[in-house]
Amino acid sequence: MRILKTAAIAAMTAWLTAGTAVAEPKPGGELVIASSQVPRHFNGAVQSGIATAVASTQIFASPLRFDDQWNPQPYLARSWEVAPDGLSVTLHLVENAVFHDGKPVTSEDVAFSIGVIKANHPFQTMLAPVDTVETPDAHTVVIRLSKPHPALLLAMSPPLMPILPKHIYGDGQDVKSHPANLAPVGSGPFKLTEYKQGEYFVLEKFDKYFMPGRPYLDRIVTRIVPDENNRLIMLERGETGMLSYVSGVREIMRMKKMDNVEATAKGYDAIGPINWLAFNTGKPPLDNVKVRKAIAHAVDRGFILDKLMGGTATPALTPIMPGTPFYTDDVERYPYDPAAAEALLDEAGFPKKDDGSRFTLTIDYIPNSNDQQRNLAEYIRPQLAKVGITVVVRAAPDFPTWAQRVGSHDFDLTMDQVFNWADPVIGVDRTYLSSNIRKGIIWSNTQQYKNARVDEILAQAASEMDVEKRKALYAEFQKIVVDEVPILYVNAIPYHSAFDKRLRNTPTTIWGPSSPMDEMYWDK
C-alpha cells in the first residue's frame, strides 16, 4: 500500500484553510443541549455508546477526525503514514497540545491510551491486530500490527480513541472505575467544570486548545431531560439550541415544522444505526432456516416504514448500513407474502393444528423506545398470527432486564438496535462471528449464528487493505447472512439532529454529534 504522508499533509492544509471565503466565525456564547442520555462517566476509552461519546469527544482529543466524505483529517496527529505492507502506521503528533492540567500531550500518552482501549473497550476486534506501540520520540508514534488492519484509521476517530493522560490514568487504579472518569482531564476543546449526575453537566472552553482560535463557543451546557415532549418544548422556546439522536416519528415531524430550527438526518453515517428483528438460531424451531424465511415473508416491512414510521425511516436490507462504503443491495428482499410464508412453514414440518396455530414464540424489545421497538413488536404479533405462529410479547421493565435475557440467550425473537460503528471490523463482525458467541454479553453474537464461510470472509476482510477486494468480500458476506436470516433487517434508525438556525458549522460529519464541536458558533 502506498505511503500516505503527502496525502495527510495535503489534507491538513486543505482542512485548516477551508472556509476562508466565508464569514468569519464569531467567538463567544453558550450552547444548551437537551438530552435524554445520562452518561455513566466520560471516558470513551472504556465505554461505548452515544451517552458517553457526545461528551467524551468534547473533552478528549483523538489522533484523527473525519469529514463528511469519510476522509481522515489531522487532529492530534498532524500527519500519518501507512507502511506499504500495511503492518505499521506512524503518527506525527502536533507539538503544541496540552492536557487541561497544562501537561503536554506526548507519544507516551497515545501509546498508553491504545493499550487501555485494546484491553478494556467493548469492541475487542477494533484494535486486536495491534502488537506493539513504539514511541521513538515525544511526538512520534509507531503502531506495529500482527496483520494489516484496514479499519485502524477509523478506529482513531474521536468517539473510539480518546487520548488519556498517562500521568493521571497510569497510577495503577482500574481504568474502568478510575475517579478521573467522572472528573476527566483531556486535551479536547472543552473541559468539564461541573457535573450533577442525572441533571446536567457543564463544559467550558479550554483556552490552551491546540487548534488556534478554537473552540468558538465559550460554554456547552447539557441538560438531562428524560421527557421527549419537554425537550421539544425547550427547542420551540429557544431554551435549547440542539437536540440529537432523535428517532421518534412524531418528534421528527414536529421538529421539521419549527420555524426557528434546522432538522437534519446528516451526521449519523459512521454510527450506522440499524433496527432489526433477531432470531435465536440456537433454539427450535428457529434453528430451521425455512422458519426464519417464513417469518421474513410474513412481516410487512413496507407497512412498518410507511405507516408506523410515517416515512421518516429508510429500509435496511443487510447488516451494513445503506450509504456506507461496503453496502450492497444485491440481496434477497423477502417481499411481504403470507402464502409463501405458510408454504415454507409447511415444508419445515410445522403444519397448522386444528385451532389454526403451528407453534408459540416470545418476542422481546428494548424498553423506552416505542417507535423503533415496542410498536414493531406489537405489530409483528398479529402479522405472525396470520400464518399460524402465536407470539407472546414480553415487556422488560428496564434495559438491564432486556439485556440480561438476550445476552444469556433466553429469548426466541427480539427487536434490537445495533450500530455499525464506522467499519464492519468494529461494529458488524461482532454479531456474526461464531467465535463471538459469548453468553452473558449483550451485542455479541446473541443469535448464536454459525457459518464457517462467514467466519472466513470476515477474517479475510479484516486484514484486506485493497478497498475493492474488501467490497467484494463484504458483498458475499451480506448475501449469505441475508439468505440464512439470523436477523431480519427492518430499517435504518432515522436519527435526526435539530439545531437553532442561528448556529453555524453544526456537526454533520460522519460522526455528527459524536465529534468535536470546536467549529460551531452563533451567527447572531
C-alpha positions in Angstrom: 0.0 0.0 0.0 1.3 3.5 -0.8 2.7 5.8 1.7 0.0 8.4 2.9 2.3 11.1 4.3 1.8 13.5 1.4 -1.9 13.0 1.4 -2.1 13.6 5.1 -0.2 16.8 4.9 -2.4 17.9 2.0 -5.5 17.0 3.9 -4.3 19.1 6.9 -3.6 22.1 4.7 -7.0 21.9 3.0 -8.8 21.4 6.3 -7.1 24.3 8.0 -7.7 26.7 5.1 -11.2 25.5 4.3 -13.9 28.1 4.6 -11.6 31.2 4.3 -14.0 32.7 1.8 -17.0 32.5 4.1 -18.0 34.8 7.0 -15.5 34.9 9.9 -16.7 32.7 12.9 -17.9 34.7 15.8 -16.4 33.6 19.2 -18.4 33.5 22.4 -21.8 32.4 23.7 -23.3 29.4 25.3 -24.9 26.4 23.7 -27.5 24.5 25.7 -28.1 20.9 24.6 -31.1 19.0 25.8 -30.5 15.2 26.0 -32.2 12.1 27.3 -28.8 10.3 27.6 -27.2 10.0 31.1 -23.5 9.2 30.8 -22.3 6.6 33.3 -19.0 8.5 33.0 -17.0 10.5 30.4 -14.2 8.1 29.4 -14.8 6.8 25.9 -11.7 4.6 26.0 -13.5 2.0 28.2 -17.2 2.8 27.5 -19.0 2.7 24.2 -22.4 4.3 23.4 -23.7 7.7 22.4 -24.3 8.9 26.0 -20.5 8.8 26.6 -19.4 9.7 23.1 -21.1 13.1 22.8 -19.4 14.4 25.9 -16.1 12.5 25.6 -15.4 13.9 22.1 -15.5 17.4 23.6 -13.2 16.6 26.5 -10.7 14.3 24.8 -8.9 14.7 21.5 -8.1 11.8 19.3 -5.3 11.2 16.7 -7.7 11.8 13.7 -11.1 13.2 12.9 -13.2 12.7 9.7 -15.1 14.9 7.3 -18.5 14.1 5.8 -16.9 12.1 2.9 -15.2 9.5 5.1 -11.8 11.2 4.6 -9.4 11.2 7.6 -8.3 14.7 8.8 -5.5 15.7 11.1 -6.2 16.2 14.8 -3.6 15.3 17.4 -1.7 13.7 14.6 -0.7 16.4 12.1 0.3 13.7 9.6 0.5 9.9 9.3 1.9 7.2 7.2 0.7 3.7 6.5 3.6 1.3 5.6 3.5 -0.3 2.2 2.9 -3.8 3.7 0.1 -2.4 6.0 1.9 -3.7 9.1 2.6 -0.4 10.7 1.1 3.1 11.0 3.3 6.1 12.0 1.7 9.1 13.6 3.4 12.5 13.8 1.8 14.5 16.6 1.3 18.2 16.9 3.8 19.7 19.3 1.6 22.3 21.0 -1.1 20.1 22.5 -1.5 20.1 26.3 -4.0 18.5 28.6 -6.4 20.6 30.6 -4.0 20.5 33.6 -1.3 22.0 31.4 0.9 18.9 31.0 2.0 18.2 27.3 0.4 15.5 25.2 3.2 13.1 24.1 3.6 9.9 22.3 3.6 8.1 25.7 0.0 9.2 26.2 -1.0 7.9 22.9 0.7 4.5 23.4 -0.8 4.3 26.9 -4.3 5.1 25.6 -4.1 2.5 22.8 -3.2 -0.1 25.4 -6.1 0.9 27.6 -8.6 0.8 24.7 -7.3 -2.6 23.5 -7.6 -4.1 27.0 -10.9 -2.6 28.1 -13.1 -1.3 25.3 -16.1 -3.5 24.4 -15.2 -3.5 20.7 -12.5 -6.2 21.0 -11.9 -6.5 17.2 -11.2 -2.8 16.9 -7.5 -2.9 18.0 -7.0 -6.7 18.0 -4.2 -6.7 15.4 -2.1 -4.1 17.4 1.0 -5.9 18.6 3.2 -3.1 20.0 3.2 0.7 20.1 6.7 2.4 19.8 7.5 5.9 20.9 10.8 6.8 19.3 10.4 10.5 20.4 7.9 12.6 22.2 5.9 13.3 19.1 6.2 10.2 17.0 4.1 7.0 17.5 4.7 3.8 15.6 1.9 1.3 15.8 3.0 -2.3 14.9 0.4 -4.8 13.7 0.3 -8.6 13.5 -1.6 -8.3 10.2 -2.9 -5.4 8.1 -5.8 -3.6 9.7 -7.9 -1.5 7.2 -10.1 -0.2 10.0 -7.3 1.3 12.0 -7.6 4.9 10.8 -11.3 4.9 11.6 -10.5 3.4 15.0 -8.6 6.6 15.7 -11.8 8.7 15.4 -12.9 10.9 18.3 -15.6 8.5 19.7 -13.3 5.5 19.5 -9.8 6.7 20.5 -9.8 9.4 23.2 -6.2 10.1 24.2 -5.9 9.8 28.0 -3.2 11.5 30.2 -0.9 8.7 31.3 0.2 10.7 34.3 -3.4 10.5 35.6 -4.8 7.2 34.5 -1.5 5.3 34.7 -1.5 5.4 38.6 -2.3 1.7 39.0 -6.0 2.0 39.6 -8.6 0.2 37.4 -9.2 2.4 34.4 -12.8 1.3 34.2 -13.6 2.6 37.6 -11.0 5.3 37.9 -12.1 8.5 39.7 -11.0 10.6 36.7 -13.8 9.1 34.6 -16.1 11.4 36.4 -13.6 14.3 36.6 -11.8 13.9 33.3 -8.7 15.7 32.1 -8.4 15.6 28.3 -6.8 17.8 25.6 -10.0 18.5 23.7 -11.7 21.8 23.0 -13.7 21.8 26.2 -13.1 20.9 29.8 -15.6 19.6 32.3 -16.2 22.1 35.1 -19.5 20.9 36.7 -21.5 17.7 36.7 -24.6 16.9 38.6 -25.4 13.3 37.7 -28.8 12.8 36.0 -29.4 16.6 35.8 -26.7 18.4 33.8 -23.0 18.9 33.1 -21.1 22.0 32.0 -18.2 22.1 29.5 -16.1 25.3 29.4 -13.9 26.5 26.6 -10.3 25.3 27.0 -8.2 28.4 26.3 -5.0 26.4 25.6 -6.6 24.1 23.0 -4.0 23.3 20.3 -6.1 24.4 17.4 -5.7 28.1 17.1 -8.7 30.3 17.8 -11.0 27.4 18.7 -13.4 26.5 20.1 -15.6 29.4 19.3 -18.3 28.7 21.9 -17.5 29.7 25.5 -19.6 27.0 27.1 -21.7 24.0 26.4 -24.3 23.0 28.9 -26.0 19.7 28.5 -29.3 19.3 30.4 -30.7 15.8 31.0 -34.4 16.0 30.1 -35.9 12.5 30.0 -39.3 13.5 28.7 -39.4 13.9 24.9 -42.2 16.5 24.9 -40.3 18.7 27.4 -37.2 18.6 25.1 -39.3 19.7 22.1 -40.9 22.5 24.1 -37.4 23.7 25.1 -36.5 23.6 21.4 -39.6 25.6 20.4 -39.0 28.2 23.0 -35.3 28.6 22.2 -34.3 27.3 25.6 -32.0 24.7 23.9 -30.0 25.1 20.7 -29.5 21.5 19.9 -31.1 18.1 20.1 -29.5 14.9 18.7 -30.2 11.2 18.3 -33.9 11.9 17.9 -35.7 8.9 16.3 -39.4 9.2 17.3 -41.7 9.7 14.3 -43.8 12.5 15.9 -40.8 14.2 17.3 -39.0 14.3 14.0 -42.1 15.7 12.2 -42.6 18.2 14.9 -39.0 19.4 14.7 -39.3 19.8 10.9 -42.2 22.2 11.4 -40.4 24.6 13.7 -39.5 27.9 12.1 -36.5 28.5 14.3 -35.0 25.1 13.8 -33.0 23.2 11.2 -33.7 19.5 11.4 -31.4 17.1 9.6 -30.6 13.4 9.3 -27.0 14.2 8.4 -24.2 13.2 10.8 -25.0 9.5 11.5 -23.2 7.7 8.7 -20.5 6.3 10.9 -22.8 5.4 13.7 -24.7 3.2 11.2 -27.8 2.5 13.4 -29.9 -0.4 12.2 -33.3 -1.6 13.7 -33.9 -5.3 13.4 -35.7 -8.5 14.4 -33.2 -11.1 15.7 -33.8 -14.8 15.8 -32.3 -17.2 18.4 -30.9 -19.7 15.9 -29.9 -22.0 18.8 -33.5 -22.8 19.7 -36.0 -24.8 17.8 -38.0 -24.0 15.7 -35.8 -21.0 14.9 -32.8 -23.3 14.2 -34.7 -24.1 10.9 -33.8 -21.6 8.2 -37.2 -22.2 6.5 -39.0 -21.0 9.6 -36.9 -17.8 9.7 -37.5 -17.2 6.0 -41.2 -17.7 6.6 -41.2 -15.1 9.3 -39.4 -12.7 7.0 -42.1 -13.1 4.4 -44.9 -12.7 7.0 -43.7 -9.3 8.2 -44.8 -6.3 6.0 -41.8 -4.1 6.3 -43.3 -1.6 3.8 -46.2 -1.0 6.1 -43.8 -0.5 9.0 -41.8 2.1 7.1 -44.8 3.9 5.5 -47.4 3.8 8.3 -45.7 3.0 11.7 -42.7 5.3 10.9 -44.5 7.8 8.8 -41.9 7.7 6.0 -39.2 9.0 8.3 -37.0 5.9 8.1 -35.3 4.2 5.1 -35.2 0.4 4.7 -32.3 -1.7 5.8 -31.7 -4.8 3.8 -28.4 -6.1 5.1 -26.2 -5.9 8.3 -24.2 -3.0 6.7 -25.8 0.5 6.8 -27.0 1.9 3.4 -24.8 4.7 2.1 -21.6 3.4 3.7 -18.6 2.2 1.6 -19.3 -1.6 1.8 -23.0 -1.7 1.5 -24.7 -3.7 -1.3 -28.4 -4.0 -2.0 -27.9 -7.1 -4.2 -29.5 -9.4 -1.7 -32.8 -11.3 -1.2 -35.6 -8.9 -0.4 -38.2 -11.1 1.3 -41.3 -9.3 0.0 -44.4 -9.5 2.1 -46.0 -12.8 1.0 -48.1 -14.6 3.6 -48.8 -17.5 1.2 -45.1 -18.1 0.7 -44.6 -17.9 4.5 -47.3 -20.6 5.0 -45.8 -22.9 2.4 -42.3 -22.6 4.0 -43.7 -23.4 7.4 -45.4 -26.5 6.0 -42.2 -27.6 4.3 -40.4 -27.1 7.6 -42.6 -29.6 9.2 -44.9 -27.3 11.2 -48.5 -27.8 9.8 -51.4 -25.9 11.2 -53.2 -27.6 14.1 -57.0 -27.8 14.4 -57.0 -24.4 16.1 -55.0 -22.9 13.2 -51.8 -22.5 15.2 -48.4 -24.0 14.5 -46.2 -23.1 17.5 -45.7 -20.3 20.0 -42.8 -17.8 20.2 -41.9 -14.9 22.5 -40.8 -11.5 21.3 -38.8 -9.1 23.4 -37.9 -5.4 22.7 -35.7 -2.7 24.2 -37.8 -0.7 26.6 -38.4 3.0 26.4 -38.1 3.1 22.6 -41.7 2.9 21.4 -41.5 3.9 17.7 -38.5 1.7 16.9 -39.0 -1.2 19.3 -42.3 -1.7 21.2 -44.6 -0.7 18.4 -42.9 -3.1 16.0 -43.0 -6.0 18.4 -46.8 -5.4 18.9 -47.3 -5.1 15.1 -45.4 -8.3 14.4 -47.6 -10.3 16.8 -50.8 -10.2 14.7 -48.7 -10.5 11.5 -47.3 -13.8 12.5 -50.7 -15.0 13.9 -52.0 -14.8 10.3 -49.6 -17.6 9.3 -50.2 -19.7 12.4 -47.5 -18.5 14.7 -48.6 -17.5 18.2 -46.5 -14.7 19.6 -46.3 -13.6 23.2 -44.8 -10.1 23.6 -42.5 -9.9 26.7 -42.1 -6.4 28.0 -38.9 -5.8 30.1 -39.2 -3.3 33.0 -35.8 -1.8 32.1 -32.8 -2.1 29.8 -30.7 -4.3 32.1 -33.5 -6.9 32.2 -33.8 -7.0 28.5 -30.0 -7.1 28.1 -29.8 -10.0 30.6 -32.4 -12.0 28.7 -30.9 -11.5 25.3 -27.3 -11.7 26.4 -28.0 -15.1 28.2 -29.8 -16.4 25.0 -33.1 -16.6 26.9 -35.3 -15.4 24.1 -36.9 -16.5 20.8 -37.3 -13.3 18.9 -36.2 -9.8 19.9 -36.3 -6.4 18.4 -32.8 -4.8 18.7 -30.9 -1.7 17.7 -27.2 -2.2 16.7 -24.7 0.2 15.3 -22.1 -0.4 12.6 -19.5 2.0 14.3 -17.9 3.1 11.0 -16.3 -0.1 9.8 -17.5 -3.7 9.7 -14.5 -4.8 11.7 -15.5 -2.5 14.5 -19.3 -2.8 14.7 -20.6 -5.6 12.4 -18.3 -8.6 12.8 -19.2 -9.0 16.5 -22.8 -10.0 15.6 -21.9 -12.8 13.2 -18.5 -14.4 14.2 -19.1 -17.8 15.7 -16.1 -17.1 18.0 -18.1 -14.2 19.5 -21.0 -16.3 20.8 -20.4 -15.2 24.4 -23.2 -16.0 26.8 -23.9 -13.1 29.1 -22.6 -10.4 26.7 -25.1 -8.2 25.1 -24.5 -7.1 21.5 -22.2 -10.1 20.9 -23.4 -12.9 18.6 -26.5 -13.4 20.7 -28.3 -15.1 17.8 -25.8 -18.0 18.2 -25.4 -17.9 14.4 -22.7 -20.1 12.9 -21.4 -20.2 9.4 -17.8 -21.3 8.6 -17.7 -19.4 5.3 -18.9 -16.2 7.1 -16.1 -16.6 9.7 -13.6 -17.0 6.8 -14.9 -14.0 4.9 -14.9 -11.7 7.9 -11.3 -12.8 8.8 -10.1 -12.0 5.2 -11.9 -8.7 5.0 -10.5 -7.6 8.4 -6.9 -7.7 7.0 -7.5 -6.9 3.3 -6.2 -3.4 2.5 -7.5 -3.3 -1.0 -10.8 -1.4 -0.9 -12.3 -3.1 -3.9 -11.4 -6.6 -2.6 -13.0 -5.7 0.7 -16.1 -4.6 -1.0 -16.3 -8.0 -2.8 -15.8 -9.9 0.4 -18.5 -7.9 2.3 -20.9 -8.3 -0.7 -20.6 -12.1 -0.4 -21.0 -11.9 3.4 -24.2 -9.8 3.1 -25.6 -12.3 0.5 -25.0 -15.2 2.9 -26.4 -13.7 6.1 -29.5 -12.3 4.4 -30.1 -15.7 2.8 -29.7 -17.5 6.1 -31.8 -14.9 8.1 -30.3 -15.0 11.6 -31.7 -11.4 11.6 -34.5 -9.7 9.7 -33.3 -6.1 8.9 -36.1 -3.6 9.2 -34.9 0.0 8.9 -32.1 2.4 9.3 -32.9 4.2 12.6 -33.9 7.7 11.4 -31.7 9.6 13.8 -32.2 13.4 13.4 -30.5 16.4 14.9 -32.1 19.7 15.4 -30.2 23.0 15.6 -31.2 26.6 16.3 -31.0 28.2 12.8 -28.6 30.8 14.2 -25.9 28.2 14.8 -23.2 27.7 12.2 -20.8 24.8 11.4 -23.1 22.3 13.1 -21.7 18.8 13.4 -22.8 16.9 10.3 -19.6 14.9 9.5 -19.8 11.1 9.5 -19.7 11.2 13.3 -22.1 14.1 13.7 -22.9 15.0 17.3 -20.3 12.4 18.5 -17.5 14.6 17.2 -15.7 17.8 18.4 -17.9 20.9 18.4 -14.9 23.2 18.2 -16.1 24.8 14.9 -19.7 25.6 15.9 -20.6 29.2 16.6 -23.5 31.6 16.9 -24.1 33.8 13.9 -26.3 36.2 15.9 
